[in-house]
Amino acid sequence: MKASTPSSSGSKATTTPRHLQATAIVGGALIGFLVMKTREARSQLENVTHTACLQGDLSAQDAALVHQLLAASPRTNLI
């Protein structure tokens, strides 16, 4: 019995660039915060944004947008 081996000309698995993954994660946390407006959602958004910035996967413009949104939503108004 012969086992077939994949050809090098076949399609290969690809992965999404890290900066796009970070943008998607921060975007999901941002939507969660805007919908739920809880301390937990805010904390999640702050954490993923901070991590993405530290790793260099989130642009300065995107990070500034998140920070502006958080500044406009004081912690005391959260449920």
N, C-alpha and C positions, 0 to 999 in steps of 0.2 A: 504494500500500500504506500503510495507516494503522498507526501504532505505538500500542499501548494505553498509557495512563498510569494508574498506580495511583490509586485513589480515596483521598481523605483519610479516608474512613470505614473503610478496610481496616485490618487488624491491622498494627501497627508493631513493629519490633524493639525489644526492651528489653534493658537490661544489668543485671547484678546489682550491687547497691550495693558499694562498695569494702570496707566493713567486713565484709561477708559473704564476699567473696573472700579477704580477709586471714585471717579465721577458718578458712576451708577450707584455705588454704595452711599455716597454722600447725598445724592439726589433722592434715594429711597428714604434716608433718614430725614431729609428736609420735608418731603411729602408727609411722612409720619408725624413730624412736629407740627406742620401746618394744619393737619387734620385733627390730631388728638390734643395738642396744646397742653401736654402734661410735663411735669418735671422730668420724668423718665425719658420721654421723647426728646426733650431739650438736651438732656445729658448725653443721650445716644448721638445726637447730631453734633454736639460739641466734641465728643470723643472721636468719632470717625473723621471729622474735619481736621482735628488736631493731628491724628495719626497720618492721614493722607498728606498733610502739609510737611510733617517731619520726614516722611519718606520721599518727598519731592514729586508726588503723584498728582497733586492738585495745584492748578495754576493760582497765582497770586490774585488774579481777578475773580476767580471762583470763590476763593477763601474770603476775599473782601466782601463779596455778596452775602455769604453766609453770616459773616460777622455783623454786617449792617442789619440783616434780618433779626438776628439775636439781640442786637442793641435796641431795636424797635419793639421787642417783646420782653418787657421787664419780667424778671423772675417772680415778682410779687403777684402778678396777674394770672399766674398758672394755677391750674386746679391741683 
